[in-house]
């Protein structure tokens, strides 16, 4: 079976349903965005949210995707950095329970925290304190970092560190891995547009994007035209269309489509794109065609949005694994 390792920010998600978006205005966080914050701002945000209920779970885009892949039975790993604290231990424990091989660097800095504000419509907004994750540097990345794996899944949130991203891409290539990039967030793509174009054109084989990220990268608003434009830069492009399903295209090939999972109740969209990637990559690792890969992604993405946070109970994973068998056997 194909082995896939992810690299990204090892973060503990603190998920807070907020009801009114007035909280976002007071916090200075644009709805649906990911904003990097310093520790002082994180503490102010924590105080502002002290009266709200919350939940904790291991997070970070690449970590979520790889945990989903491992829960399905895929061979997956994760590279990141945590601190010597309770949050770092929670992160390790969650990854281990998922069956994920972790290659974590321990830094003398607090584990990163993604404060995830969930609006009444399920849209999530992130105030992210990177902490130890921000200390992951090029000198820590060697060919041995990715040894034993076939693909590297890179979260686009790492793009703020240009030297690190270059080192990751170069070492993965030298180790013989193919590279998968998730575009992360529309505002991240806009802020680092030229560098994203360079990475995709020079290193990346597979790109995941949602509609907004695809439009930000290609400067084309129509998602189908955007998919065509995106696939000109890589071997395979996937664009997620939310409730309208997902589309994919190999470079120079036909467009494939799959519907969204029917009957989804949106509680929290945290991790939806990450879980989509995990499901898609699991089916891909089993040799499935693009339609089945898209269906697998929609199954996971459509399931996780019915739960608070990017984690699912074991009984739900059992149900998902049965449905995944149906997808792979053409019975979905």
C-alpha positions in Angstrom: 0.0 0.0 0.0 1.2 3.5 -0.8 2.6 5.3 2.3 1.9 9.0 2.9 3.6 11.3 5.4 2.3 14.8 6.2 4.2 17.8 7.5 2.7 20.9 9.0 1.9 22.8 12.2 1.3 20.5 15.1 -1.5 22.4 16.9 -4.0 21.7 19.6 -7.4 22.8 18.4 -9.5 24.6 21.0 -13.0 24.7 19.4 -15.4 27.3 20.6 -19.0 27.6 19.3 -19.7 31.4 19.4 -23.3 31.8 18.1 -23.1 35.5 17.2 -20.4 36.7 14.8 -20.1 39.8 16.9 -17.3 37.9 18.7 -15.3 37.8 15.5 -15.6 41.6 15.1 -14.5 42.2 18.6 -11.5 39.8 18.1 -10.6 41.4 14.8 -10.8 38.1 12.9 -12.4 38.1 9.4 -15.0 35.3 9.2 -13.7 32.2 7.5 -10.1 33.2 7.7 -6.9 32.0 9.4 -5.0 34.7 11.2 -1.7 34.2 12.9 -1.6 35.7 16.4 1.1 36.2 19.0 0.9 34.8 22.6 -0.4 38.1 24.0 -3.3 38.2 21.5 -4.0 34.5 22.2 -4.3 35.2 25.9 -6.6 38.2 25.3 -8.7 35.9 23.0 -8.8 33.2 25.7 -10.0 35.8 28.2 -12.7 37.0 25.8 -14.0 33.5 25.3 -13.8 32.4 29.0 -17.6 32.3 29.3 -18.0 29.9 26.3 -17.9 26.2 26.3 -15.1 24.6 24.3 -13.5 21.3 23.3 -9.9 20.2 22.7 -8.5 18.0 20.0 -5.2 17.4 18.1 -5.3 19.7 15.1 -3.4 21.3 12.3 -4.3 20.7 8.6 -1.8 18.0 7.7 -2.2 16.2 11.0 -5.9 16.1 10.6 -5.6 14.7 7.1 -3.0 12.0 8.1 -5.1 11.0 11.2 -8.1 10.5 8.9 -6.0 8.4 6.5 -4.6 6.3 9.4 -8.1 5.8 10.9 -9.2 4.3 7.6 -6.3 1.8 7.7 -3.9 3.7 5.5 -0.1 3.9 6.3 0.5 7.4 7.3 2.9 9.6 9.3 3.3 13.1 10.4 6.2 15.5 11.0 5.9 18.5 13.2 7.1 20.3 16.4 5.5 20.5 19.8 6.5 21.9 23.2 7.2 20.1 26.6 3.7 20.6 27.9 0.3 19.1 28.4 -0.9 20.2 25.0 2.0 18.5 23.4 1.2 15.2 25.2 -2.4 15.5 24.2 -1.3 15.9 20.6 1.0 12.8 20.7 -1.7 10.7 22.3 -4.4 11.6 19.7 -2.0 10.8 16.8 -1.0 7.5 18.4 -4.7 6.5 19.0 -5.3 7.1 15.3 -2.5 4.8 14.3 -0.3 7.6 13.0 3.5 7.3 13.0 4.7 10.6 14.5 8.1 12.2 13.9 7.8 15.1 16.3 10.5 17.5 17.3 10.3 18.8 20.8 11.1 22.5 21.2 11.6 24.8 24.2 8.4 26.7 23.4 4.7 26.1 24.2 2.8 23.8 21.9 0.9 25.8 19.2 -2.8 26.4 19.7 -5.5 27.0 17.0 -8.4 28.8 18.6 -11.3 27.8 16.3 -14.4 30.0 16.5 -17.4 28.2 15.1 -20.2 30.4 13.8 -23.9 29.5 13.9 -23.8 28.4 10.3 -20.8 26.1 10.9 -18.2 28.3 9.3 -14.9 28.3 11.3 -12.5 31.1 11.9 -9.0 30.5 13.2 -6.8 32.6 15.5 -3.6 30.6 15.4 -0.7 30.8 17.8 2.1 28.7 16.3 4.3 28.4 19.4 6.7 25.4 19.0 5.4 24.8 15.4 7.1 28.1 14.3 10.5 26.8 15.4 10.6 24.0 12.8 13.5 25.2 10.6 15.3 24.0 7.4 18.2 22.5 9.4 15.8 20.0 11.0 14.6 18.7 7.5 16.8 16.0 5.8 16.1 13.1 3.4 15.8 10.8 6.5 12.8 12.9 7.7 10.6 11.4 5.0 12.4 8.0 4.6 10.1 5.0 3.9 7.3 7.0 2.4 6.0 7.4 -1.2 4.1 10.8 -0.9 4.5 13.9 1.2 1.4 15.9 2.1 2.3 19.5 2.8 -0.2 22.0 4.4 -0.1 25.4 2.8 -0.1 27.1 6.2 3.7 26.4 6.3 4.2 28.8 3.4 4.9 31.7 5.7 8.3 30.2 6.2 9.8 30.3 2.7 13.2 28.7 3.5 11.5 25.9 5.4 9.1 25.2 2.5 12.0 25.2 0.0 13.9 22.7 2.2 10.8 20.5 2.7 10.2 20.3 -1.1 13.8 19.8 -2.0 14.5 17.0 0.5 11.2 15.2 -0.4 12.2 15.3 -4.0 15.7 14.0 -3.3 14.2 11.2 -1.2 12.0 10.2 -4.2 8.6 11.3 -2.9 5.8 12.8 -4.9 4.5 16.0 -3.3 0.9 16.9 -2.4 0.0 20.5 -1.5 -3.2 21.7 0.2 -3.6 25.4 -0.5 -4.7 26.1 3.1 -6.8 29.3 3.0 -7.7 31.9 0.4 -6.1 34.7 2.4 -2.9 32.7 2.7 -2.8 32.2 -1.0 -3.4 35.9 -1.6 -0.7 36.9 0.8 1.9 34.6 -0.7 0.7 34.4 -4.3 4.0 34.4 -6.2 5.6 31.9 -3.8 2.6 29.5 -4.1 2.9 29.7 -7.9 6.6 28.9 -7.7 6.0 25.9 -5.4 3.2 24.4 -7.5 5.1 24.9 -10.8 8.5 23.6 -9.6 7.7 20.9 -7.1 4.1 19.8 -6.6 2.4 16.8 -8.2 -1.1 17.0 -6.6 -3.0 20.1 -5.4 -6.1 20.3 -3.2 -8.1 23.6 -3.1 -11.6 24.8 -2.3 -13.4 27.2 -4.6 -12.0 30.4 -2.9 -8.4 29.0 -2.9 -8.6 27.9 -6.5 -9.9 31.4 -7.5 -7.2 33.1 -5.5 -4.5 30.9 -7.2 -5.8 30.9 -10.8 -7.5 34.4 -10.8 -10.5 32.6 -12.3 -13.8 32.7 -10.5 -15.6 29.8 -12.2 -14.5 26.6 -10.4 -14.5 24.4 -13.5 -12.4 26.9 -15.5 -10.3 27.3 -12.3 -9.8 23.5 -12.2 -8.6 23.5 -15.8 -6.1 26.4 -15.1 -4.9 24.7 -11.9 -4.3 21.4 -13.6 -2.0 23.0 -16.1 0.5 23.5 -13.2 0.5 20.0 -11.7 -0.2 16.4 -12.5 -3.6 16.3 -10.6 -5.8 19.1 -9.3 -8.8 18.7 -7.0 -11.3 21.4 -6.2 -13.8 21.1 -3.4 -17.2 22.6 -4.1 -18.8 22.3 -0.6 -22.4 21.2 -0.8 -22.1 20.9 -4.6 -19.5 18.1 -4.4 -16.0 18.0 -5.8 -14.2 17.9 -9.1 -10.8 16.7 -10.2 -8.7 16.6 -13.4 -5.4 15.1 -14.4 -3.1 17.3 -16.4 -4.6 17.3 -19.9 -7.3 14.9 -18.9 -11.1 14.8 -18.5 -13.0 16.4 -15.5 -14.3 13.9 -12.9 -17.1 14.8 -10.5 -18.7 13.4 -7.3 -21.7 14.7 -5.4 -21.4 15.8 -1.8 -22.5 13.3 0.9 -26.4 13.6 1.0 -28.2 14.6 4.1 -25.3 16.4 5.8 -26.1 18.4 8.9 -23.5 21.2 9.3 -22.4 21.6 13.0 -18.8 22.7 12.4 -16.8 22.8 9.2 -13.5 22.5 11.1 -11.4 19.8 9.4 -13.8 19.3 6.5 -11.1 19.9 3.8 -8.5 18.0 5.8 -10.8 14.9 6.1 -11.7 15.2 2.4 -8.0 15.0 1.6 -7.6 12.0 4.0 -10.4 10.1 2.4 -9.3 10.9 -1.2 -5.7 9.9 -0.5 -6.8 6.6 1.2 -8.8 5.6 -1.9 -5.9 6.7 -4.1 -3.5 4.6 -2.1 -5.8 1.6 -2.8 -5.6 2.2 -6.6 -9.1 3.7 -6.9 -10.1 5.8 -9.9 -10.8 9.5 -9.6 -14.5 9.2 -9.2 -14.1 6.8 -6.2 -11.4 9.0 -4.7 -13.7 12.0 -4.9 -16.6 9.9 -3.3 -14.2 8.8 -0.5 -13.2 12.4 0.1 -16.9 13.5 0.2 -17.7 10.7 2.6 -15.2 11.9 5.2 -15.7 15.6 4.7 -19.4 15.3 4.8 -19.3 13.2 8.0 -16.9 15.3 10.1 -19.0 18.5 9.6 -21.7 16.9 11.6 -19.5 16.9 14.7 -17.8 19.6 16.8 -14.1 19.6 15.9 -11.9 17.5 13.6 -12.3 14.3 15.5 -14.8 11.4 15.4 -15.7 8.6 17.9 -14.6 5.1 17.1 -18.2 3.9 16.4 -18.4 6.5 13.6 -15.1 5.4 12.2 -16.4 1.8 12.1 -19.4 3.1 10.1 -17.2 5.1 7.7 -14.9 2.1 7.1 -17.9 0.0 6.0 -19.0 2.7 3.6 -15.5 3.1 2.3 -15.5 -0.6 1.3 -18.7 0.0 -0.7 -17.1 3.0 -2.5 -14.0 1.0 -3.4 -16.1 -2.0 -4.6 -18.3 0.3 -6.7 -21.5 -0.1 -4.5 -21.8 3.4 -3.1 
